[in-house]
Amino acid sequence: MLQRLLTLEDDVGCKEELYAENNKMNTMNIIRIYFSISAILLTATFCAAQENKPALTLQNCLDIAIANNIQVKQSELREQADKLNYNQAKYNRLPNVSAGINYGINNGRSIDPFTNSYNNQQLTSSNANLTASVPVFKGFQTQNYIKQADLTYQATKMELQQEKDNITLNVILSFLQLMNDEDVLALTNKQLVITQKQVERLNVLNNEGSISPSLLYDLKGQYAADQLAYVSAAKSVELSKLALGRLMNLPYNRDLQINREGFDTTLTLYDATADNIYNNAIQSLAMVKAADLRTLAATKGIKVAAAGLYPTLSLFGQLGSNYSSAASTLTFIGNTEVVSNDYVVVNGSNIPVITKQSNFTDQKINFLNQYNNNLNTYAGISLRVPIFSNFQTRSNIKLARIEEKRNSYIAENTRVELRQAIDEAHLNTSTAWDRYNILTEQVAAFDESYRTAEIRFNLGAINSVEYLIVKNNLDRANINLTIARYEYLLRTKVLDFYQGRL
């Protein structure tokens, strides 16, 4: 991530080439004026932004990045879907209950549902039912499916956490990159100021005729080179702002500022071994847990598929009733005396027999009474034994075993790649620590060399070429030390990530 900063060494190295162009005074003056204006504008923008815009802390950047990241939002949707699947798997243990009702009109010849006789009139009818069924045994399919759905849901949660962890690491590294670029910019600005003061001093001496003009021209060439280094460093700052803004899914904002408060930049030797880091990683990293959970879920999938080989036992029941417009009842309305065809002989006379006849009226049975009178119930037990299903169940079992094997390979490969990445990261961290210590000693040596050279140059004991060589050595060493410092911080953050410490 710090790789592009290494180009600053090439920018600093170009200073020596500029020394050969001291005779091109007009060109150098134009360059000096142009880059002076650029430096002033960049500095003014930098200061104005600090005054008007609140600086973002690392936590602010992390919160914004996670909230705006599209991959995180997609993972959240997958988590919600798998949570619903898990809940539905548990609900599958509950009975299935349904109700139905229908109403129809028959015209022409039809069968009376009450008398089972043919009827040749318009007939309206209706029936309603309430049915329920509950599985008693399905080869433990329901229980295993619940466990599989739970494991899948837990794996999705781990994958969501891994997305957030990845964003966290990338934001931290980008935050460090911006800190590095700002520090390099401050160094180049300091170098520019030092060179400018020397140019101003030599300009006075040149006007007095106390020095050779070549000394002034050498320093002016160095001043232009320092301006180039400053502009390059300022561009790196803007590129880092762009990169950090992308991670937060925000448009580029040159006024973006960061607040370093609370960010620990203390450098200490990272004493954890690669083995310790790996052991912590497989226990803490969400991507390892997710891969293992996917494998366990696939194992449960085999048992779910194998349940198709077992009989299914279910209980069921039904409550129903019906209505017909043909349904009617006879209502008693009274008795009447009628002369029958029978008679009795009394004293030789035929006397008719009078009988009492009950009279009834035909009345339709209303809707509610019919539904109440016609209630019926039905309950039973159902057993389904699989005999042959076109080898579908066997194929499902084989597919489930393949899925388990595939997920186990994914989990194994995750560990292999993790181990390789940790070994490489640990080696890079050790190298970065050694480089930082060597550069610290180099800066101390060049700093003392420059202090002496500056005194001798001011006294006229050495020429400008000798002075500039010493100054460039110190400038280059300071920039390299800053880069090495943040590179080591970056490497340690990667190792912290593997151990779940971010």
ABEGO torsion letter per residue (X at the ends): XAAAAAAAAAAAAAAAAAAAAAABAAAAAAAAAAAAAAAAAAAAAAAAAAAABBBBBAAAAAAAAAAABAAAAAAAAAAAAAAAAAAAAAAAABBBBBBBBBBBBBBEBBBBAAAGBBBABBBBBBBBBBBBBBBABAGGAAAAAAAAAAAAAAAAAAAAAAAAAAAAAAAAAAAAAAAAAAAAAAAAAAAAAAAAAAAAAAAAAAAAGABBAAAAAAAAAAAAAAAAAAAAAAAAAAAAAAAAAAAAGBBBBAABBBBABGBBABBBBBABBAAAAAAAAAAABAAAAAAAAAAAAAAAAAAAAAAAABBBBBBBBBBBBBBBAABBBBBBAEBBBBBBABBBBBGGBBBBBBBBBBBBBBBBBBAAAAAAAABBBBBBBBBBBBABAGGAAAAAAAAAAAAAAAAAAAAAAAAAAAAAAAAAAAAAAAAAAAAAAAAAAAAAAAAAAAAAAAAAAAAGABBAAAAAAAAAAAAAAAAAAAAAAAAAAAAAAAAAAAAGAX
